[in-house]
Amino acid sequence: MRRISGVLIILAVVLLVMPYSVSARVKLVTLPDRDVIGIALDNPNYTLVTEERVITLQSGINKIDFSWQGVSIDPSSIQFEILSHKDTVKMLNVSYPPNENALVWEVYSPQAMEERIRIYYLMGGFGRVVSYRAVTDQEEKQAILESYFRLSNRSGEDFTNAGIRVGYGAEWQKNLKNGETREMLSFQNPSLPVNKVYIYKPAVDDKKVPMYYEVRNEIESGLGQFKLPGGKVRIFQRDSSGATIFIGEDWMKDTPVKEKSELYLGVARDVVVKRSIMSDKRDRVVRNSNKNVVLFDRIVNIQYEIENFKKEPVTLKIVETVPDYWKIEELAGPSVRHEKKDSETLEIFVDLPPKGEKQVVNFVYKQINQLP
């Protein structure tokens, strides 16, 4: 049953009835059904509903009543737009009957005519969930990535042939009844490049090497057209027989264009890191008149012994966190490069040959002006 309704009455009739009341509204002529309806879910916190109707205006001042029962509409968000004759038909004012879910627009028309109008409002009661399904090939080089949008209607209103827009991927024309939930395919990327990365974060766990898939939201990956909204990702892999096996699941963060997300796959058993602090000493020590230390530089020497037991080479990323002002004194080892991400974070990349050949990386940094 339709819970949002509208009625139209010309001013001459309004003058003959009592001040605006529920009983008066019931006797008014009902507006035509809306012939265009749109549901925009671009904003994760609000739902914008747009509807269009064709009404018959009389010459002079017309009063258009818009009322709703059992639905959650923000009255302050309701907007009225004239579409067919913007230069001649004018909306004069709007009034809100007391203690009612309703409002009345006063519209002037120079002559009797049909007019298309558009009404916007924010409506509550919609639930939305984004999820993803990724299926990689056996070699973990490519994946099929699908995104689904689940929409639940608890607004109190039925929608017929509504245009549904979620701000990314596909748009749909669907019937959506009150109490109904629909899950719709937003987009599919049939050949997403897969980059499996190994990231060692000693500040989190200095014994384990987690594995991740990188999802890059860029044109080169077949994406890069819109922000990927955050959602749960279920990850599968094709085995040698062509069957699909479940690898795991993770939560993908909101990923803007040209950014990336990392999907956790578990702990690597065939990439091993042993981290040792070889020395931690003071340099350039400053003392006060009582011979007490008041300032010094700290020099730390860290050594990584890394082994890759996989049959293929991999690249390990080591993420070191160093507070305060500091600089690199030494970073040495075969196939080593680095990038300072911010004032406290250094990423060290090590290319590892296959089958257990040990690599040793030496990292020395100096923290400046430390307090005892």
C-alpha positions, 0 to 999 in steps of 0.5 A, a space after each residue: 500500500 502506498 504510504 506517500 501521497 499527494 493531492 492538488 487543489 486550486 485556491 478557489 476551493 481552498 477558500 470554501 473549506 475550513 482551515 487545513 485539517 485531516 478531514 479536508 485533506 481526504 476530500 481533495 483530489 489525489 495526484 497522479 501516481 509517480 511515473 519516475 522514482 529513483 533511489 540514490 545510495 551514493 552517501 553511506 549515511 543517507 538515502 535520497 529518493 527522487 520522484 516525478 509526477 505530471 499534475 494538472 494545474 489551474 490558472 492562478 494559485 494552486 495548492 499541492 499537498 504532500 503527506 506521508 504516514 509510516 515512513 521515515 522522511 526528513 521534512 527539512 530535506 523535501 525539495 520541490 522542482 518545476 520541470 516543464 515550464 520553469 519560466 512561467 510556473 512558480 512555487 510561491 511558498 511552502 507551509 507545514 500543517 501542525 502535528 502532521 506528516 505533511 506539507 503544502 506547496 503554493 504554486 502559481 500557473 498563468 494558465 491551466 496546463 499539465 506540469 511535470 514536477 520533481 520531488 526530492 527527500 531523504 528517507 530512512 530505513 534502507 540497509 546496505 551491505 557491500 561484499 566481494 568474491 575473488 577467485 584466483 587461478 592456480 598460479 595466483 596471477 589473475 583473479 575474477 573479482 565480483 562486487 555485490 550490493 545487498 539492499 534491504 528496504 525497511 522504509 515502510 514504502 513500496 517502490 515500483 520500477 525504481 532506478 537504484 544508484 549506489 555510486 559505483 558499478 551498475 545501476 538497476 531498475 527494480 521493484 522493491 517492496 517494503 520488507 524486501 532484500 535484494 542482492 545485485 551484482 555491481 560489477 565484475 572484473 574477469 581478469 584482475 592482476 594478482 600480486 601476492 605480497 609477503 609483509 613482515 611487521 616486527 612491531 606486530 609480530 616478529 615471528 610470523 610473515 603474513 601474506 596478502 593479495 594487493 588490489 590496486 584500484 587503477 586502470 591498469 588493473 581493469 578498475 580505476 573508474 570509481 572508489 571501491 567501497 569497503 566490504 567483506 571479501 571472500 577469496 577462492 582459488 582454482 585447484 589443478 582439477 578446476 575445482 574451487 577451494 576457499 582460501 579465506 576472507 578479509 575486510 577491504 577498506 574504502 579504496 579510492 582511485 589510484 590507491 590499493 588495499 591488502 587482503 590478508 591470506 594467512 601466515 606464510 610457512 615457507 618464508 622465514 625471517 629471524 630478526 636480531 638486534 646486534 647492538 644498541 648503543 649510545 653516541 655523542 653523549 651529553 652530560 650536565 655539571 653533575 656528570 648525569 647524561 642529559 642527551 645522546 644519540 642512539 645507534 641500533 644495528 638490526 640483522 635479518 636472516 631470511 629464507 624462502 623455501 618456495 619453488 619460485 622467487 618472492 619479494 619480502 617487504 619489511 616494515 620497521 617503525 622508528 619513533 622520533 627524528 632518525 636517519 639510516 646509517 646503513 642498509 646492506 644486503 643482496 637485492 635490497 631497496 627501501 622507501 620511507 613512507 612517513 616520519 616513523 615508517 621505513 619499508 625494506 624490500 628484499 628479493 628472495 631466490 627460491 628453495 631456501 637460499 639464505 639472505 642476510 640484510 643489515 640495517 643500522 639507524 641513528 635516533 637523534 637527541 634522545 633523552 635518558 
